[in-house]
Amino acid sequence: MATVELLFSALPEHVRTARLVAAAVARRAGVDEAVLDEVRLAVGEACTRAVGLHASHGVTTPVRVVLIEDEKKFSIEVGDDAPHLSAADAAAGGPGEASGAPEEGEDDMGLAVISGLVDDVEVTADESGGLIRMSWPTIPAPVLP
């Protein structure tokens, strides 16, 4: 199992680099060429979301992108350190409401795009940060005689 970890300052100009690295590693891992654009777009959306959350919450830690390659699938995890409201806190106007966090619709739009691009996606979040896990099947390398 090969793993690549990318940490970058939460600046929009670094999202392109994350997309390029993800596509290169996905190609090497054996993700179908026809799916590479989806990988790029999904990583771009997830990283843009993380950058926006860091900016709106004043978080200075880097955005994390982990690229994991195994025999049957290629996975990408994009993590942020921004506090996420629970549904109960959001309904009660709890912590973070006045922090300039992205509007709920803006956050949902990025996640909707990712869900439309990736069949296997999982989003988790709590007060210490969030994580988007995405994976794609790989094509086994041909066995040479």
C-alpha positions in Angstrom: 0.0 0.0 0.0 1.6 3.2 -1.2 0.7 6.5 0.5 1.5 10.1 -0.5 0.7 12.9 1.9 0.5 16.5 0.8 0.2 19.5 3.2 -0.4 22.9 1.8 -1.1 26.4 3.2 -4.8 27.1 3.0 -4.5 29.4 0.0 -6.5 29.1 -3.2 -3.4 29.0 -5.4 -2.3 25.7 -3.9 -5.5 23.9 -4.9 -4.3 23.5 -8.5 -1.1 21.8 -7.2 -3.2 19.3 -5.1 -5.3 18.5 -8.2 -2.2 17.8 -10.4 -0.6 15.6 -7.7 -3.8 13.7 -7.2 -4.2 13.0 -10.9 -0.6 11.9 -11.3 -0.8 9.5 -8.3 -4.2 8.2 -9.5 -2.8 7.5 -12.9 0.2 5.6 -11.4 -2.2 3.7 -9.1 -4.2 2.4 -12.1 -7.3 4.5 -12.1 -9.0 4.4 -15.5 -7.9 7.3 -17.7 -11.6 8.1 -18.4 -12.0 8.9 -14.7 -9.0 11.1 -14.1 -10.9 14.3 -14.8 -13.4 13.3 -12.1 -10.6 12.8 -9.7 -9.2 16.2 -10.5 -12.5 17.9 -10.1 -13.5 16.1 -6.9 -10.1 16.9 -5.3 -10.4 20.5 -6.4 -13.8 20.8 -4.8 -12.7 19.2 -1.6 -9.6 21.3 -1.3 -11.4 24.5 -2.2 -13.9 23.7 0.5 -11.1 23.1 3.1 -9.3 26.3 2.1 -12.6 28.3 2.5 -13.3 26.8 5.9 -9.8 27.5 7.1 -10.1 31.1 5.9 -13.5 31.7 7.3 -12.5 30.3 10.7 -9.0 31.9 10.9 -7.4 28.5 11.0 -3.6 28.7 10.1 -2.8 25.0 10.0 -2.3 23.4 6.5 -4.9 21.5 4.5 -4.1 17.8 4.4 -4.4 15.6 1.3 -3.6 11.9 1.7 -3.5 9.7 -1.4 -3.7 6.0 -0.7 -3.1 3.3 -3.3 -3.9 -0.4 -2.7 -4.6 -3.4 -4.8 -8.3 -2.7 -5.5 -8.8 1.0 -5.1 -7.3 4.4 -4.9 -8.4 6.7 -2.1 -8.0 10.4 -1.4 -8.6 12.0 2.0 -8.9 15.8 2.3 -8.8 17.1 5.8 -9.4 20.5 7.4 -9.0 21.7 10.9 -12.0 24.1 10.9 -14.6 23.6 13.6 -17.8 22.2 12.2 -21.2 22.8 13.9 -23.3 19.9 14.9 -26.9 20.1 13.6 -28.1 21.0 17.1 -25.5 23.8 17.4 -26.5 25.2 14.0 -30.2 25.1 14.8 -29.6 26.8 18.2 -27.3 29.5 16.7 -24.4 28.0 18.6 -20.7 28.5 18.4 -19.3 29.6 15.1 -22.4 31.1 13.7 -21.0 34.6 13.6 -17.5 33.5 12.6 -18.0 34.2 8.9 -18.3 30.4 8.1 -19.6 29.6 4.6 -23.3 29.7 4.2 -24.9 26.3 4.5 -25.9 26.4 0.8 -22.3 27.1 -0.3 -20.9 24.2 1.7 -23.7 21.9 0.5 -23.0 22.8 -3.1 -19.4 21.7 -3.0 -20.4 18.4 -1.3 -23.1 17.9 -3.9 -20.6 18.3 -6.7 -18.3 15.8 -5.1 -21.1 13.3 -4.5 -22.0 13.6 -8.2 -18.5 12.9 -9.3 -17.5 10.1 -6.8 -19.5 7.0 -6.2 -17.7 6.1 -3.0 -17.5 9.2 -0.8 -17.8 9.7 3.0 -17.9 13.1 4.8 -17.2 13.4 8.5 -16.9 16.5 10.6 -16.8 17.6 14.3 -15.6 20.5 16.3 -12.0 19.7 15.6 -12.2 19.5 11.8 -13.6 17.6 8.8 -12.5 14.9 6.5 -13.7 13.9 3.0 -12.8 10.4 1.9 -13.2 9.5 -1.7 -12.2 6.3 -3.6 -12.1 4.9 -7.1 -11.5 1.4 -8.4 -8.2 0.6 -10.0 -7.5 -1.5 -13.0 -5.1 -4.3 -12.2 -1.8 -4.1 -14.0 -1.4 -6.8 -16.7 0.7 -9.8 -15.7 3.6 -10.1 -18.2 4.7 -13.6 -19.2 
